[in-house]
């Protein structure tokens, strides 16, 4: 029971760390639009003494948008001649027009750090009260395209009229990250060093860890292991945290490694998270008992302040034939 709980806890830790990093790496709103079989419409010419968007600092304020006119606009009062469902679809098309403006202003939708605020206006019949259901058309689209970054603060209000008799008009505020487009999607390496250089650093961190084990260098171990470090032996279900690892190698500790050979290693990068898998043979004792052998290992590392730290690890003993 203990073994199963320990393995499950560690597995969940790895899952959430890697999935969060992987989601960040693959953030690509324009690719998501393609998956949804949606295209951004051409922008309408400005008619009046205003602009589509104004940027101040890292915030982009978008003027009120109706539907882009390439396919015509929905006209009429919602709750009168226009149904809630028709208005929802119109709000969705307005969302595409808003994104077209963001794309035109920023050059790349990856630069959207967050959809901050949506202000939705509905040309409503006097007794129509379902304005939130209408503006959901835009909100649902933003979340579908931008994920968690698309979740926003919002107002959805009814108006006695809107320009030209359109049914829906929406304003939006966007937070911008100019560095995002240069790193999203293609950033498998956690830094600008490149993928291979980052992988070499991960392997070097593992080499340093083994060297610290062999030398029983508790100071080096302290630097290489993150404070939340957790290690589990998959066969025994034994679970150890950082302090227990340090104590076992420190003065009076009961673990000693005399040889360690690593092979068949593989590094996968997910932003600033790395998963290292390899096989090793060791000669060691633990609590006076022979604890060496042939093992498969997985480690999760995170780059913090320019250096890699281990946050979790798991090992499984391998039989002489290479099978568990």
Residue pairs with C-beta under 8 A, 6 or more apart in sequence:
2 237
2 239
3 234
3 236
3 237
4 237
6 232
6 237
6 238
6 239
7 232
7 234
7 237
7 314
9 230
9 239
10 230
10 232
10 239
10 312
10 314
13 230
13 300
13 311
13 312
14 275
14 298
14 300
14 312
17 273
17 300
17 302
17 311
17 312
18 270
18 273
18 275
18 300
21 270
21 271
21 272
21 273
22 270
22 271
23 147
24 184
24 271
25 184
25 185
25 187
25 188
25 270
25 271
26 184
26 185
27 110
27 147
27 149
27 180
27 184
27 185
28 110
28 184
28 185
29 99
29 109
29 110
29 112
29 145
29 146
30 103
30 108
30 109
30 110
31 185
32 144
32 145
32 146
32 147
33 39
33 40
33 99
33 109
33 145
36 144
36 145
38 96
40 96
40 99
40 100
40 103
41 68
41 70
41 71
41 93
41 96
41 97
41 100
42 68
42 70
42 100
43 52
43 68
43 97
43 100
43 101
43 104
44 68
44 69
46 52
50 63
51 63
52 62
52 63
52 65
52 101
52 104
52 105
53 60
53 61
53 62
53 63
53 101
53 102
53 105
54 60
54 61
55 61
55 105
55 176
58 113
58 175
58 176
58 177
59 116
59 173
59 174
59 175
59 176
60 102
60 105
60 106
60 173
60 174
60 175
60 176
61 171
61 173
62 98
62 101
62 102
62 171
62 172
62 173
62 174
63 171
64 119
64 121
64 169
64 170
64 171
65 94
65 97
65 98
65 101
65 169
65 170
65 171
65 172
66 73
66 94
66 97
66 162
66 163
66 164
66 166
66 168
66 169
67 73
67 74
67 90
67 93
67 94
67 97
67 166
67 168
68 93
68 96
68 97
68 100
71 93
73 90
73 164
73 166
73 167
74 82
74 86
74 87
74 89
74 90
74 166
74 167
74 168
75 82
75 164
75 165
75 166
75 167
76 82
76 123
76 165
76 167
77 123
77 124
77 125
77 128
77 167
78 84
78 86
78 87
78 122
78 123
78 124
78 125
78 128
78 131
78 134
78 167
78 168
79 124
79 125
79 127
79 128
79 130
80 125
80 128
82 123
82 167
84 130
84 133
84 134
86 167
87 122
87 134
87 137
87 167
87 168
88 133
88 134
88 136
88 137
89 137
90 134
90 137
90 167
90 168
91 120
91 134
91 135
91 136
91 137
91 138
91 168
91 170
92 137
92 138
92 140
92 141
94 137
94 138
94 168
94 169
94 170
95 137
95 138
95 141
95 142
95 170
96 141
98 138
98 170
98 172
99 109
99 145
102 109
102 112
102 174
103 109
106 112
106 176
106 181
107 181
108 181
109 145
109 146
110 180
110 181
110 184
110 185
111 176
111 177
111 178
111 180
111 181
112 146
112 149
112 174
112 175
112 176
112 177
112 180
113 149
113 174
113 175
113 176
113 177
113 180
114 149
114 152
114 174
114 175
115 142
115 146
115 149
115 150
115 151
115 152
115 172
115 173
115 174
115 175
116 152
116 153
116 173
116 174
116 175
117 152
117 153
117 154
117 172
117 173
118 135
118 138
118 139
118 142
118 152
118 153
118 154
118 155
118 170
118 171
118 172
119 154
119 155
119 157
119 170
119 171
119 172
120 131
120 134
120 135
120 138
120 154
120 155
120 156
120 157
120 168
120 169
120 170
121 157
121 158
121 159
121 162
121 168
121 169
121 170
121 171
122 128
122 131
122 134
122 135
122 156
122 157
122 158
122 159
122 167
122 168
123 159
123 161
123 162
123 165
123 166
123 167
123 168
123 169
124 131
124 158
124 159
124 160
128 158
129 158
131 156
131 157
131 158
132 156
134 156
134 168
135 154
135 156
135 168
135 170
137 168
138 170
139 152
139 154
142 150
142 152
143 150
143 151
144 150
152 172
159 169
162 168
162 169
163 169
187 271
188 195
188 269
188 270
188 271
189 195
189 197
189 198
189 269
190 198
190 269
190 271
190 272
190 273
190 274
190 303
191 197
191 198
191 303
191 306
193 201
195 269
198 269
198 274
198 303
199 267
199 269
199 274
201 303
201 308
202 267
202 269
202 274
202 276
202 301
202 308
203 265
203 267
203 276
205 224
205 301
205 307
205 308
205 309
205 310
206 262
206 265
206 276
206 278
206 299
208 220
208 224
209 221
209 224
209 225
209 310
210 260
210 262
211 217
211 220
212 218
212 220
212 221
212 224
212 249
213 221
213 249
213 257
213 260
214 257
214 258
214 260
216 249
216 250
216 253
216 256
217 249
218 246
218 249
218 250
221 245
221 246
221 249
222 242
222 246
223 307
223 309
224 309
224 310
225 242
225 245
225 246
225 309
225 310
226 242
226 302
226 304
226 309
226 310
226 311
227 242
228 242
228 311
229 241
229 242
229 245
229 309
229 310
229 311
229 312
229 313
230 239
230 240
230 241
230 311
230 312
230 313
231 239
231 240
231 241
231 245
231 312
231 313
231 314
231 315
232 238
232 239
232 240
232 313
232 314
232 315
233 314
233 315
234 314
234 315
234 316
234 317
235 316
235 317
240 248
247 253
248 254
248 255
248 286
249 255
254 286
254 287
254 288
255 284
255 285
255 286
255 287
255 291
256 284
256 285
256 286
257 282
257 283
257 284
258 283
258 284
259 281
259 282
259 283
259 284
259 292
260 280
260 281
260 282
260 283
260 284
261 280
261 281
261 282
262 278
262 279
262 280
263 278
263 279
263 280
264 278
264 279
265 276
265 277
265 278
265 279
266 276
266 277
266 278
267 274
267 275
267 276
268 274
268 275
272 302
272 303
272 304
273 300
273 301
273 302
273 303
274 300
274 301
274 302
274 303
274 308
275 298
275 299
275 300
275 301
276 297
276 298
276 299
276 300
276 301
277 296
277 297
277 298
277 299
278 296
278 297
279 294
279 295
279 296
279 297
279 318
280 294
280 295
280 297
281 292
281 293
281 294
281 295
282 292
282 293
282 295
283 292
284 290
284 291
284 292
285 291
285 292
293 317
293 318
294 317
294 318
294 319
294 320
295 315
295 316
295 317
295 318
296 315
296 316
296 318
297 313
297 314
297 315
297 316
298 313
298 314
298 315
299 310
299 312
299 313
299 314
300 310
300 311
300 312
300 313
301 308
301 309
301 310
301 311
302 308
302 309
302 311
303 309
316 324
317 324
318 324
